[in-house]
Amino acid sequence: MPATLVDSHGIEAVANASILLKELLERADSVKQTSSIEPPLVESDFDNLQSRLNDVYGSQAANVEDLSETQRTQRFAIIETAVRDTFRSLIATIPIESPHFVKVWNLFDILSILSDNELCDPALMCWLVEELLDSQTIAGCRKVFDFLESRRERIRAKHFKQKRLVMLRMCNELLRRMSRASEAAFCGKISIFMSQTFFGDKSSVNLRGEYHVENVTIFDRDAVKADGEADKMDVDMDATTPSDKPSERSNDRRGDKQDRSRKSKANAVEVKKKPLDPEALYPIFWSLQESFNQPKRLFEPSQFASFKSGLEATMTTFCYIQQSRTKEKQERPVEEARQALKRKRSDGEDALTSGFNPKYLTSPDLFKLEISDLAFRRNILIQALIVMDFLLSLSPKAKEKLATITNPNKSVIYAEYKLSEEDFTWVTKMKEDIKAYLKTGPEGPHFCRLVETVLSRDKNWVRWKIENCPSIELPSLDPEIFVAARASAAKLATTKRLRPTPMGSLSLDFLDQDDEAKNLEKLKDCQRYRIPALDSFKRGIAEDELEIDMPANNESKNAAIEGKASKSWRALRIASKSKLVAFDKIEDDDKIDVVFEDLPAEDADEPEEEELTNGETRPLDDRRPIIIVDSTASSFAKDLITQHPRTFTKVAVHVTRAPAEGEVNGHDYHFVNTQAFNMMRDSDHFLEFSDEGDDIHGTSRKVVDAITDNDRVAVMEMNYEGAQQVKDNGFDARFVFIQPPAAEAFEVQLKERNLTEEQIQQAIKSAEEAAEKVQSAGFYDALISAEYRALESFVFGAETNGAEEAESSQTHRGETRVNGEGDGDVAMEDATAS
């Protein structure tokens, strides 16, 4: 590289500034003796920086505030000229791979210090970084970007308003240079850096809700193969494409363009009956991208109708392909094993070479191959889910929630359009069908849950944009609160000094004596190795309570409190050996007098009766959590917990609403705010959750585990969708379905509950829908008729009664049916007898 000399440009101040920069870089080399980006240089590493700059300028002004705007501009121009000369000299003589390139990082840190103190233009460092990125290859840009990521907080800390446009231009120019196929990871880093840097800045938010309409997916709308065309790809797609016989496919190719169009429309109507031929599906499938690209097109009824038929045709074909794949795997296990081995060998490839290409290949010859790829199908369906959520946000119920916003962003509300009831039903069903499809395939349930979590989180960002992006920065902490919190943390972290003689222990001071024989005899004292009598603590606890009530001073009161706690703890440990049954009678932790009382004869001699008085008729062998899907809205779960309080405990779910009158936090529900609920959901704390509509709830895994650790059986009530989520998470539990009675009898029961006619019809409809889903083979462990005794019979006896229980229950597709009449009564009698 040619040497580049630093020129003073005929200005003495520039020459002096260049000399000062050289001295500062030498000082940085002595302070930071590593060649890495970290650690950054700080102002304390340089002495009298401002006074030394004043000497360079030849000015006596000590403070920047004392300078006029013209003088400040002149100073900025002098330091910028010297810095640019030094910077260009460094990058011209030192390659970025060299350890000596740390001089450039040091120069950037020095400029950051100067800009924070308003001794140079705040954007000067950003300009130089932008120039450096333009001069480097992609590999070099990665290193420069590592520097930017390490200094992001420092860049944002001061004068970011003058820097942000340069930073935005720099990142966008760098993204334009990247190939999003081969440099997907680097592009992601840049995008994350931009979101973190410009977070909260409205200039980085698409407030008007504009769509990227330039990103058009181009496909051959009139693609048809000639009869004699020979350039056919050698792809084995017979088992994975919904094609008919070869003769039928060749007949489909014949005819003019209008015939093909009519056939495509006819097939689109019949998608629910049979899948489309790939050639007929091709234009329908790729036309969906127009709606994905600009969802506002769906506001037109004709476009929405075309979108619905196209998405239905696509889903039908995808389901057919998935079924064919499953059948093929069952029939060709050897070939699948070879393919798995081949994939395993290719796992070691460089991640950068296996990037995802965001542009689709829309050639008709590739279409069969593309739709046979599970990753491709999932990618398309995720786009469809995004559109489904967009359409659901236009329903009347969703718009009612936005009515409470005082100053909404009208650009993204779309007040002129509302989703009809018919379209709402279709969108809801299609969304459920897509989610059910995503659960199939390798790691399907985990993948679907991941997609649901991301989309749920995205709804919060949409709401934030609708509210005109209010500031989400937390207010500054009150100094008094901070001091109190720090004092409390210091107190908890302080190592407490141990007492020379722990409370209640016997002294060992006699061991200091020289007479070993006497010391040994004293150690043999029975008080040192025998457990004291339980009654020996009763008087001491009473005396401590008296001192607490009428203390002589604060010191004696504190000593009495500690003494009572120590004596109570030791008394409970001794009582646990002989009077454990008395522990259930302790209502207040400070009052343990019941353990000093003599047990009644029935408690001491007949412990079995104690079991019976608490509702347990026999031991429970299977202590897995119980999940009840109740289509009758009965109180069976509540009755089970009430009848057996020592065995079963209700799981209180987390909700975001305010508690109603009489509801207790932690007992009926766990009441949390929306932010805490979202954090728990994103951290995968819930076994199942629903964040749509008015029923926003989640069942915490930790709550269920805490009940199990306390030797209780957790009982949960949820709908079918919630139970499906629990199963998808692989949680081990017993699933019970409460079947509704006959329609007439069920309607009579509902009327007895004083429900309105609308509520009765809704309950009957929900029960019918739940009963239809019962046909899923092996989903439930038991199908219980609408009678509490049948539920109790299954819970206590279905797995322990052996042959007698098997005779009194009906098994259908791996499910145990326990009825409330007929055989079910026999089962209850047998279970009670056992």
N, C-alpha and C positions, 0 to 999 in steps of 0.2 A: 504494500500500500504506500502511496506517496506520503511523505511527511507533510504535515500541515502546521504552519507557523502561526502563532497567536499574534495578531496585529492590533495595535492600539488605535487604529483608524485616525491617527493624528490628534487624539484627545487624551490628555494626561489622566483624567479621572478614570477612563476606561482601562488604561495601563495599570493604574493603581488597584482598580477592582480585580483585574486579572491576577495580579500578584497576591492580593488578599485571598482569592479563591484557591490559588495554589497552596497557600499556607493552611487554609482550612482543610483542604483535601489531605495534606500531610498530617495534620492533627487527627483527622478521621482515621487515617491508616494506623496511627499509634493507639487510638482508642479502641477501634474495632479491628482486631487482628484475625479476622476470618474472611473467607471469600464468599460466604453465603449472603443471602438477602437479609436474614435476621442476624442480630437484633437491630432495630432502627436506631439512628442517632437522635439524641435529644439536645435541647438547648444547653443543658448543664455541661455538655461535653466541650463547649467552646466558651472562652472567657471574653467578657466585654465586647460582645459581637456588635452591639449598636454603636458604641464609641469608636470602634475600629472602622466601621463604615462611615462614620462622620469624618474621620481623618481622611478617608479615601475621597469623599466629596469635597473636602476642604471647607466644610461649613461648621459653624459653632453651635448650630441648633441641636439641642440634646434630644428633644422629643419630636416624633413625627407629627404630632398634633399642631406643633408650632409652625409647620411649613405651609406655604400656600399650595394651591392646586398645581400651579405651574412648576414650582420647585419639586413637588412630589413626582410629577410626570418626568421631569428631567432626571431625577434620581433613578426612577424605574427604568428609563431608557439606558442609562449608563450601566446598571447592573445587568440588564437583559443582554446588552451587547457583549459584555465580558463573559457572561454565562454561556451564551450561544457559541462564542469562539472556543471556550474551554470544552464544551460538550462535543462540538464537531471534531475537535482535535482528539478527544478520547475515543469516540466511536470510529474514527478513521484509522487509529493505530492499534486498538485493542479489539479483537473479535469477542463476541458474546460468550463463546465457549471457554474463554481464558479465565483463570482465577482472578486476574488483574482487572476484570470487568467490574469488580466490586467498586471501583472508583466512580463508575457511573451511578450505581445505587447510592453511594455516599453523596454524590453531587445532588441527586434528587432529594435526599433527606435534608441536606443543607438548604436547598430552595424551599422545602416545606417549612423549615424553621423560620426562614426569612419572611415567607408569605404570612405565616401566623402572626408575626410581629409587625406586619404591614411595612416591611423593608423592601419588598419587591412586588411586582404584579402577582396577585393571588393565582392567576391561571398560568403562570410561567412554567411551572413544573409540568402541568398537563400538556402544554404545547410541545415541550421537549419529548414527553413520553409518546405523544402522537407522532412526532417526527421519527422517533426511534422505531416505532412499530412499522412505519412505512419503509424503513430501510432493512427490515429483517425478513427472513423466511418464516414459514409457519412454525418450525421448531423454535426459532428465536422468539417469535411472538408469544409462545407458551411461557417462556422464562420471563419476558416482560410482564405478562399478565399475572404471573405468580407474584411479582413485586406489587402490582396494583391491588391484588386481593389482600396482601399482607398489610397494605397501608390504607385500606378502604375507610376505616373509622377515622383515621387521621385526616384524610382528604375531606370527609364530610364535616369534621368538627368545626372548622372556621372558614368563613368566606366561600361557602359552597355555591352561593348564588352566582359568583363570577366564574366558577369552575364547571358548572353542570352542563352547559351547552357544549363545551369542549369535550367533556367526558362522554356525553351522549353521541356526539359526532364520531369520536374515536371508536366507541364500541360498535356503532352501526357500520362504519367503514371496515372494521375487522370482521364483522359478520358477513359482509358482502364478499370478502376474500375467501371465506371458508366454504368448503364443500360439505353440505349438511348430510351427505351420505357417508363420507369417509371421516369427517371431523365432527361427528355428532356429539361426542363427549365434550370437546372444546367449545362447540357452539352452546351446549347446555351450560357450561361454566360461565360463559359471557352473559347469557340471558339471566342466570341467577345473580351474577354480579350487578347487572343493571337493575334488577328488581330490588335488590338489597340497597343499592346506592340511591336510587330515585324513589324509594318507598315513601309514600305520603305526599309526593309531589304530583299535583294534578296534571302536570305536563307529560307524565309517563302513563296516564290512565286514558283509556279510550272512552271518554265521557259521553260522546255522542252515539256510541254503540255501532260504529261503522264496521262493516264486514270486509274481509280481504277478497273483494270481487275479482281482482286481477288474477288470482290463483285459480285458473279455469282448468278443469280436467277435460282434455280433448280426446274424443274417441270417434271411431268410424260409425256414424249412425246408420249407414247403408251397407255395412260390411256383409258380403255374401260370397261364398266360395263357388267357383265354377265346378261343374260336374267332373271334369277331367283334371282338376288341379292336383298336382302331385307333391307339392312342397308341404307335406303333412308331417307334423312333429311326431317323433317316436316316443309317445308318452302313454303309459299304461293307465288309462282312465276309465276302463270299462266298468270297474266296480265302484267308482267314485263319482261318476257323473250320471245324472238322471236322463240318459239318452234312451231312446227306444231302439228298435231294430235298425240295422244298417239301411235296409231298404226304405224305412220310414224317414230316416235322416236324409237320404238322397232325395226323396220326394219333397221334403221340406225345403230343399235348396232350389227346387224348380219353381218357376213362376216369376212374375214380375214383382216390382217393389210394392204395389198396392196389395197384392195377395199376402205378401209377407207381413205387411202392416196389420191387415185384418186378422191374420193368424196370431200375431203377437198380442193384439187386444183380446182375442178370444181366450188365449191361454192365461192372460192376466186376470180374467174373470174366474177361471177355474183353478186358481192356484191352491185353493183349499182342498181340492180333490186330488190333484197329482202335480208333481214338480214339472217345471218347464224344461224344455230342451235348452242346453247352454246357448245355442245360436239364437233362440227366441228370447232368452233371458238377457243376453249381452246388452242390447240397447236400453232395456228397462233398468238393468242393474246400474249401468254407468250414468244414467240420467238422474239417479238419486243424488249424485255428487252436486248437482245444481242446487238442490234443496239444502244439502249439508253446507254448501258454500255461502248461501244466502237464505236463511230460514224465513225471512220476511216474504219470500215468494209464496209461502204456504198460506198467506192471508187471502189469496185468491181461491175460491172454491174449486175451480177446475184443476189448479196446480195441486191443491191438497188431495183431491180425489185421485189424481195420477200418482202422487207420492204414496198414498195408502196402498193402492193396488201394487205398485212397484215394490214396496217394502214387504208386503205379504208374500209376493212371489219369491222374493229373495229369501225370506225366512223359511218358506216351504222347501226350497232347493237346499238351503243350508242344513235343515233337519234331515233331509233325505241323504245328503252326503255323510252326515255324522252317523246315521244308522248304518249306511253301507260300510263306513270305515270300521265301526264296531264289529260288524259281522265278518268283515275281511280279517280282522285281527284274530278272531276266534278260529277262523278256518286256516290261517297261515301263521301258526306260532313260530315255526322255524325261521321263516323269512323275516318276521318281525324281530326275532332275536338277533339276526344278522344286521338288520338296520340299526338296532339299538347299539350293537357293538361298533358299527361304523360311526354313529353319532358320538359315542364315547371317545373314540380315537380322535375325532375332530374337535373335541372340547378344548384342546390346548391351543387353538388358533388365537392369533392376536385379536383382542377385542376391537381394535381400531379398524380391522379389515372386515368385520362383520357388522358394519353399521346399517341402519335402516334407511332406505331411500324414501323420502317423503313424497316423491312424485310417482304416481302409478304408471305401470306399463299397460297400456290399454289396447294392445294389439289383439284382434280376435283370435289369432292363433295361440295366444298365451292364456286366454280366459279360462279354459278348462283347467289348466295347471294352477292358475291363481286361486280359483274357488276351492280347489282341493287342499289348499294350505290353511291349517287351523289358525295360524297367526294372522293371516290376511282376513279371514272371516271375522275373527275377534276384533280386528282393527275397524272393520266396517261397522260392526254392531255397536262398538263404543261410540262412533260418530252418531249412530241412530239414537243411542241413549241420550246423548247431549241434546239432540233435537227434541226428543220426548220431554225432557225436563224443561226445555224452552217453551214447548206448547202447553205443558201443565202450568207454567207460570202465568199463562194467559186465561186461565179458568176464572170464573166469577169468584170462587172462594179464595183463590190466591190474590186476586185484585182487592178483595175486601181487607186483607191484611195490610196492603199498602196504603189504605185510606188514612191510617194513623200518622203517616209521615207528613210533617209540616211543610217542608219545601223539597218535594221530590224532583228527581232528574227526569223530566218528561221525555227526554230523547230515548230512554231505554224502558219506559213503561208500556208503550204501545197501547194507549188508552182507546184507540179507534177500533181495536179488534178484541173480541172475547170468544173463547172457545165454547162451542155449543155442547149441550149435554151428550149428544150422540158422539161427537168427536172426542169428548173427554173420556167416555167409556172405551172407545177404540184405543186411544193413546195409553190409557191405564193398562188395558189388557196386553197391548203390544209391548209395553215396557216390561211387564211380568214375563211374557214369553221370551223376550231377549235375555233377561236375567237368568231365566231357567236354562236357556241354551248356553250361556256363558259358564254355567256351573258344570257343564259336561267337558270331557277331555281331560288331559293331564292337569292336575292341580286346579281343576275348575272352580270348586267352592272358594278356595283361597283367592283365585284371580277375580272372581265376581265380587267378593267382599272388598278387595282392594279398589276395584273400579267404583263400587258404591261409596266407599269412604272418600275417594277423590272428588266424585261428583257432589257429594253432600257438602264437602268443604267449599267447593266452587260456588254453591248457592249463597254462602256467606259473603263471598266477594261480590257477587251480583247484587245482593242486598246493600252492601257498602256503596257500590256505585250508584244505585238508585237513590240512596240518601245523600248524594252529592259528595261522597268521599269525606266524611267528617274526620277530624284528627283522632287518631287512636293512641296518641302518646299519653302515657300516664302522667298525672300532675306531679310536680316536685314533692318529695317527701318532707313532711314536717320535721324540723330539727329535733323537736322534743320526742317524737315517735322514734326517730333514728337512734337517739342517745339511749332511750329506754330499751330498745331492742338490742343494741350493742351491749348494754350492761347485763341484760338477761342472758344473752349468748355467752358472755364472758363468765357469768356465774355458773352456767351449766358446764362450761368447758374447764373450769378450774378444778384441779385435783384436790379432793378433800383430804384433810389430814386425819389419819386414823386415830381413834382413841387409844390410849395406852392399855386400857382395860375395856374391851367391848361390853356393851350393856347386857347384863344378865350372866356374863361369864364369870368363872371363879378365878381369883388372882393366882398367879404363878410366881409371886415375888419371893416365896420361900426357897425357890430353887437357887437363889443367890448365896444361900448358906453353904458352908463347907461340909456339913454332915450329910453325906450321901444316903446313909441308912435311914435317917429321919425323913429326908426328902422323898425317898421311895415309899415309905409308909404313908406319907401324906397324899402321894399320888394314888394310893390304893383306897382312898376314902370312897365309900359307895356313892357319895353325892356327885363324884366326878364321872362315873360311867353309867349310872342308872338313870333311866328316863324319869323325870319328876312326875309326881301325881298331877292329874288334870286339875283337881281342886286347889292345888297349891298356888295357882295363878289367879283364882277368883278374888281373893282378898287384895292382892296387889293391884289388880285392875280397878277394883272399887276405890281404893285409896287414890289412885291416879285420877279417876273421874272426879273425886271430891276436890282434889287440888286444882283440876282444870276449871271447875265451877267456881271455886273460891280461892284463887291463887294469892300467895303472899307477895309475889312480884312476877315480873315477866320472865325472868330466868327460871323460876320454879315451875311456871306454867309450861314453858317450852320443854323443860326436862320431863314433866309429867306426860305431855303429849307423846314424846319419843318413847318414854317408858311404857305407856299403855299400848302403843303400836307394837313394840317388841314383845310384850307379854301376850298380846292377842294373837300375834302371828305364831308364837310357840305353842299356845294353847290349841289353836286350830290344827296345827300339825299333829299334836298328840291325839286330839279328838278324831282326826281322820282315820285312825286305826280302829276305833271301836264305835264311834258315833257319827259315821258319815251320813246316815239317814237324817240326822238333825240339821245338816247344813241347809237343806231345802226350806227349813223354817226360819232361817235368818233373813229378816227383811231389811235390816240396816247394818252396814258393815261396822259401825261403831258400837253396835249392841249385839254381843255374842253370848248373852246370858243363857240362851237356850242350850248351849253345848254343856253347861254345868249341871243341867237338870237331868234327872233319871228318866230313861226311856219308858213309855208305857209298856205294859206286858205284851200287847199285840204288836208293838213296833219291834220289841226285842226278840220275841219268840217266833213271830210269823211275818217275816219280811215279804212273803209272797202276797199277803193281803195288801201291803203297801203298794205293790205294783198294780193290783186290781183297782184300788181306789183312785188311781191316776189315769184310768182309762185304757191301760194296756192289758189286753186279754191273753197275749202270748208274745214271746220274743220275736223281733224283726230281724231275719237273717240278711236280707238284701237291703243294705243301707245306702244305696245310690240315691241321688236326688230324684224327685218325682216331678214330672212335667205334665200338667193336666190341660188338655185342649178341650174346653167345655163349650159345646155349641148350644147349650140350654140356658146359659147364664145362671146356673144353680149355685148353691152355697156349699157344694160338696167339699171343696178344699178347705173352706173355713171350718166346716163341721169336723173334718179329719184332724185339724190342728187343735180345735177345742176339745175334742174327745181324748186326744193323746198329746197333751202339752209337753210331756217329757221326751217324746220321740220326734215330733214334727215341728218345724218352724217355718213360718211364712217368709218368703224372700221379698223384702221391700225394694221396689224398683226405683230408679232415679228418674225424676220428672223435672221439667223446667217451669211448671206453673207454680202459682202461689198456693200455700196450703188452704184447704177449705175449713170451715168451722168444724172443730172436733178432731181434725187430723193431726197426728203427732209425727214430727220429723224423726226419721230413723225407725219408726214402728210401722206406720201405714205406708209412707213413701220416704225417699230421700229427696228433699227439695234442693235443687241446685240452680244456678243461673245458666243462661245459654252458653256463655263462654266456658264454664267448667264442664258442661255436658259435651261440648264440641271437643275439648281437650281429651276427655275420657274416651270419646268415640275414636278420635284420631290415634290415640295410644292403644287401641284395641283392648280396652278394659271390659267391653260389653260382650256377653255371650250372644245377645240379640238386642236389636234396637230398632226403633222406628222414629224418623225425624220428619215425617210428612203429616200434614193435616193437624188436627187438634190433639191427637194422641202421640205426643213426643215423649218417649220413655226409653229406658235401657236397663237391662238386667246385668248387674255387675258381677263379674267372675269372682272378685275378692269377697263380696258379700256371701256368695254361695260357699266359697271355701271356708270362710269364717264359721258358718253354721256347721259345716261338716267337721271342722277341727274341734268344735264344741260338742262333738258326739251327738249331733242332732241330724235329722234327715230334712233336707231343704225341699220345700213344696213350692212350685211355681205354676201360676196360671198364665197362659198366653194363647194366642191364636195359632193357626196352622203355619203362617209365614214365620212367626217367631220360632216355633218349634223346628222348622226347616233350617233356620239360621243356626240354631244350637247343634243340630245334627251335622251341618256343614262344617262347624268348628271342631267336630270330633269329640264333643263333650259326652262323657259316659253318664247316661241317666235312663230312667224308665219313663216311657212315653205312654200316656193313657188318654184315650178319646172317650168323652161322655156323649153317647148317642142320644139324639132327641127321641121322644116317644112319637106316636102317630100324630099326624098333623092336627086332627081334631082335639086330641087330648092335650097336645102341646099348646094349642090356642087357648084352651080352657085354663091351663096353668098360668099363662101369661096374663089373662084377664084377671085372675085372682091377685096378681101383683099390682093391680091398679095402673097398668100401663095404658098409654094412649093407643089409638088404632094404628097410627103411623109407626110407633115403637113396636107394636105387636107384629106388623107386617115385616118390618125390618129384621126383627129377631127370627121370624120364620124363614125369611130369605137367607139370612146368614147361616142358619142351621142347615138349610138345604145345600148351600154351597160347601159348607164344611163336610157334610156327609158325602158329597161327590168326591172329595179328595181322599176319603178314607180308603178308596179302592187301591191306593198305592201299596203295593205288596211289601210287607215287612216294615212299614214305617212305625206303626204303633206296636207296643208290647201287649196292649190289651184294649179291647173295645168294650166299654162298660155301658150297660143300659142306665137309664135315668133313675137310679135308685142308689142311695148312699150305702146300703148294706153291701151291694155288689162291689163298690169301690173298696170298701174296707176288707172284703173277702179277698180281692186280688192283692192288695197291698200286703196283707199279713200272711195269706195262705197260698197264693198262686205258685210260688216257687218252692214251698216246703211241704205241701200236702201229698206229694208223690202221686201214686196211681189213683187214689180217691179223687184228688182235685182234677186230674186229667180226665176222669170220667165225667165230672160235672161241668166241665168247660168245653167250649167248642173251639177248634183250631181251624183257621182259614187263611191260607197263604202266609203261614208263619206268624199269625196274630192270635192272641188268646182272647176269646170272647167270654165275658162273665156277665150273665144276664140277671136281671132283677126278678125274674119269675121263672118257674119251671126248674130247669137244671141249675140255674143260678141259686135258687133257694137251697137246693141240695148241697151246692158248694159251700154256702154260708154255714149250713148245719154241720157239715164235715169239718170245716175250718174251726168252728166254735168248739166242736167236740174234741179236736186235737189240742 
